[in-house]
Amino acid sequence: MRRDHHRGSRLKGPALRTASLLAGSVLYALGIVSFVRSAGLFPGGFSGFSLLVQELCTRYLGFTPPYSVLSITMNIIAAALCFRFIGKRFAVLSMSSVILTGILTDLLPTMTLATDPLLNSVFGGVVAGFAISLCLRGGASTGGTDFISIYVAEKQGKDAFNLILAGNVLMLSAAGFAFGWDRALYSMIYQYCSTQALHYLYQRYQHRTIWIVTEKPEEVYEIIRERTHHGATLFKGIGLYRNEPRSMLYSVVSGDDVRGVVRAIHEVDGNAFINTQRTDSLIGRFYRTPQR
């Protein structure tokens, strides 16, 4: 019975990841044809640059190159970098997402859901952030600056997605000079909303410090070790309220591990006192499950 259950769970995982990747790719394309194109936005990254090149060619050269061709071409080098240093499976799935999104963006007609550019910027950004988080949970990315920022995060342990917003300034400046600063500013709002939504929905590259006051330090540490592969530091002290000996564990884990760890700790020690806090800077060795 245990063996059959194990096999079933292994089959279920890849199916869910594939569904998440497909849903994210389709949703990202729908966001482009509904919110981005309707308001004339440039979402940033290779997607925004592809749309910018399209508009420049349409205005000054009299033809419109396919979005899919531009996006795929720009992503090849970044995908090769991830293929070499991050993971072969991750790079291949990401390029699959890029290709599917590009084809759908070319095939689907422009759909106007709102005429207010601010509404398009806010809701389009949230939809984009949600779509990217689905792709990441499916073991891939939507390409572009995601490739680069994930590479930096894996190699240097920095929060990846803050780099996305900063890296788009040059492209949006070019768009502002060419097509007007109102479109560039609305595009910045779109990218900000996308980044914030992604921060909330996908926390793999964020760090959380966790402090646990417990009467069962060995059992609690086993939970941290088994679930996150991280170590912990044990402090011995005195609880001043009752003047009794206390044990406190200190550890730093990935943001997406916190809820599961806290839930498991309370199952072992219902009286454990747990404090978690965001860690903005971390120096030292930090294990992160590698991309495949």
C-alpha positions in Angstrom: 0.0 0.0 0.0 2.8 2.4 0.8 4.5 1.6 -2.5 1.4 2.2 -4.6 0.7 5.5 -2.8 4.3 6.6 -3.5 4.0 5.9 -7.2 0.7 7.7 -7.4 2.2 10.8 -5.7 5.1 10.8 -8.2 2.7 10.7 -11.1 0.5 13.4 -9.7 3.4 15.9 -9.1 4.6 16.2 -12.8 0.9 16.4 -14.0 0.3 19.4 -11.7 3.5 21.1 -12.7 2.7 20.7 -16.3 -0.8 22.1 -15.8 0.6 25.0 -13.9 3.1 25.7 -16.6 0.5 25.6 -19.4 -1.9 27.8 -17.4 0.7 30.3 -16.7 1.9 30.6 -20.3 -1.7 30.9 -21.6 -2.6 33.5 -18.9 0.5 35.5 -19.7 -0.4 35.7 -23.4 -4.0 36.7 -22.5 -2.6 39.5 -20.3 -0.6 40.8 -23.2 -3.4 40.8 -25.8 -6.0 42.2 -23.3 -4.2 44.6 -20.9 -0.9 45.4 -22.5 -1.8 45.9 -26.1 -5.1 47.7 -25.2 -3.3 50.3 -23.2 -0.1 50.4 -25.4 2.1 49.3 -22.4 5.6 47.9 -22.4 5.8 45.3 -19.7 9.5 45.3 -19.4 12.1 42.6 -20.0 12.3 40.7 -23.3 8.5 40.8 -23.6 8.4 44.6 -23.4 11.4 44.9 -25.7 9.7 42.6 -28.3 6.6 44.8 -28.2 8.8 47.9 -28.5 10.6 46.6 -31.6 7.2 45.6 -33.1 5.9 49.2 -32.7 9.2 50.8 -34.0 9.1 48.5 -37.1 5.4 49.3 -37.7 5.9 53.1 -37.4 9.2 53.5 -39.1 9.7 50.5 -41.4 6.1 49.8 -42.5 5.9 46.1 -41.3 5.3 44.3 -38.1 7.5 41.4 -37.2 5.9 38.5 -35.3 6.1 38.8 -31.6 7.0 35.1 -31.3 10.0 35.5 -33.5 11.4 38.4 -31.6 10.7 36.9 -28.2 12.2 33.5 -29.0 15.3 35.0 -30.6 16.0 37.3 -27.6 15.5 34.4 -25.1 17.8 31.9 -26.8 21.1 33.3 -25.3 19.6 33.7 -21.8 18.1 30.2 -22.0 21.5 28.8 -23.0 23.0 30.4 -19.9 20.4 28.8 -17.7 20.9 25.5 -19.5 24.5 25.5 -18.6 24.5 26.9 -15.0 21.0 26.5 -13.6 19.4 23.3 -14.9 18.6 21.7 -18.3 15.0 20.8 -17.4 14.4 24.4 -16.2 15.8 25.9 -19.4 13.9 23.6 -21.7 10.6 24.1 -19.9 11.1 27.8 -19.9 11.8 28.0 -23.6 8.6 25.9 -24.1 6.7 28.5 -22.1 8.3 31.3 -24.2 7.3 29.6 -27.5 3.8 28.8 -26.4 3.3 32.4 -25.1 4.7 33.9 -28.2 2.5 31.8 -30.6 -0.6 32.6 -28.6 0.2 36.3 -28.5 0.4 36.3 -32.3 -2.7 34.3 -32.8 -5.1 35.8 -30.3 -6.8 39.1 -31.2 -6.5 42.2 -29.1 -9.3 42.2 -26.4 -10.2 45.5 -24.7 -11.4 44.8 -21.2 -10.9 48.4 -19.9 -10.2 51.7 -21.6 -8.6 53.4 -18.5 -4.8 52.9 -18.9 -4.4 52.9 -15.1 -6.8 50.0 -14.7 -5.0 48.2 -17.5 -1.6 48.9 -15.8 -2.7 47.6 -12.3 -4.8 44.6 -13.3 -2.5 43.7 -16.1 0.5 43.7 -13.7 -1.3 41.5 -11.2 -2.3 39.1 -13.9 1.3 39.0 -15.2 2.6 38.4 -11.7 0.2 35.5 -11.2 1.0 34.0 -14.5 4.7 34.1 -13.9 4.2 32.5 -10.4 2.3 29.7 -12.1 5.2 29.1 -14.5 7.7 29.1 -11.7 5.7 26.6 -9.7 5.6 24.5 -12.8 9.4 24.4 -12.8 10.0 27.1 -15.5 9.9 30.8 -16.1 8.4 33.1 -18.7 11.9 33.8 -20.0 13.6 37.2 -20.4 14.9 38.9 -17.4 13.5 36.0 -15.3 16.3 33.9 -16.7 18.9 36.5 -15.7 17.5 37.3 -12.3 17.1 33.6 -11.4 20.7 33.0 -12.5 21.9 35.8 -10.1 19.7 34.5 -7.3 20.9 30.9 -7.6 24.6 31.9 -7.8 24.7 34.9 -5.4 21.7 34.1 -3.1 20.1 37.5 -3.7 16.4 38.3 -3.9 15.9 37.7 -7.7 12.8 39.7 -8.5 13.9 43.1 -7.3 16.3 43.1 -10.2 13.5 42.8 -12.7 12.1 46.2 -12.0 15.5 47.9 -11.9 16.6 46.2 -15.2 13.7 47.7 -17.2 14.5 51.4 -16.7 16.6 51.7 -19.8 14.0 50.0 -22.1 11.2 52.1 -20.6 13.2 55.2 -21.1 13.6 54.4 -24.8 9.9 53.7 -25.0 9.2 57.1 -23.4 11.3 59.0 -25.9 9.7 57.2 -28.8 6.1 57.0 -27.9 5.5 59.4 -25.0 6.2 59.4 -21.3 2.6 58.7 -20.3 2.9 55.2 -21.8 6.3 54.7 -20.2 5.0 55.8 -16.8 1.9 53.5 -17.0 4.3 50.7 -18.0 6.3 51.3 -14.8 3.1 51.0 -12.8 2.3 47.7 -14.6 5.8 46.4 -13.9 5.7 47.4 -10.2 2.3 45.6 -9.7 3.7 42.6 -11.5 6.8 42.5 -9.3 4.8 42.9 -6.1 2.3 40.3 -7.0 5.1 37.9 -7.8 6.8 38.7 -4.4 3.6 37.7 -2.6 2.8 34.6 -4.6 6.3 33.1 -5.1 8.8 33.3 -2.2 11.5 30.8 -3.2 14.2 33.5 -3.3 13.1 35.3 -0.1 14.6 34.4 3.3 12.8 34.1 6.6 14.5 34.0 10.0 12.7 31.7 12.4 13.0 31.6 16.2 11.4 28.8 18.2 11.2 28.6 21.9 10.4 24.9 22.6 10.6 22.1 25.2 11.4 19.7 22.4 14.4 21.1 20.5 15.7 17.8 19.1 12.3 17.0 17.5 11.9 20.6 16.2 15.3 20.5 14.7 14.6 17.3 12.9 11.6 19.0 11.2 13.8 21.9 10.0 16.5 19.5 8.8 14.2 17.1 7.0 11.9 19.7 5.4 14.5 22.4 4.4 17.9 20.7 4.6 19.0 23.7 6.8 20.8 23.7 10.0 19.9 25.5 13.2 21.6 27.0 16.3 20.4 26.0 19.8 20.4 28.6 22.6 19.9 27.7 26.3 18.4 30.3 28.5 15.9 31.1 31.3 12.2 31.9 30.8 11.9 34.9 33.1 8.1 34.6 33.5 8.3 31.3 35.4 12.1 31.3 35.9 12.5 28.0 34.2 15.1 26.7 31.7 14.2 27.2 28.0 15.6 26.1 24.7 15.5 28.4 21.6 16.3 27.4 18.0 17.5 29.8 15.4 17.4 29.1 11.7 17.0 30.8 8.3 14.8 29.1 5.7 13.3 30.0 2.3 10.1 32.0 2.3 8.1 29.2 0.7 9.1 26.8 3.5 7.9 28.8 6.5 4.2 27.8 6.6 4.9 24.1 6.3 7.7 24.2 8.9 5.6 26.2 11.4 2.6 23.8 10.9 4.8 20.8 11.5 6.5 22.3 14.6 3.1 22.9 16.2 2.1 19.3 15.5 5.2 18.2 17.5 5.0 20.9 20.2 1.7 22.6 20.5 3.2 25.0 23.2 6.1 26.1 21.0 6.5 29.9 20.7 7.5 30.8 17.1 8.6 34.2 15.7 9.4 34.6 12.0 10.7 37.7 10.4 11.8 38.7 6.9 15.6 38.7 6.2 16.7 41.3 3.7 20.4 40.4 3.7 22.1 37.1 4.2 25.8 36.4 4.1 27.1 32.9 4.4 26.2 29.4 3.1 22.5 28.9 2.4 21.1 25.7 0.9 18.5 26.1 -1.8 16.9 23.2 -3.7 18.5 23.3 -7.1 16.6 23.7 -10.3 16.5 20.6 -12.4 
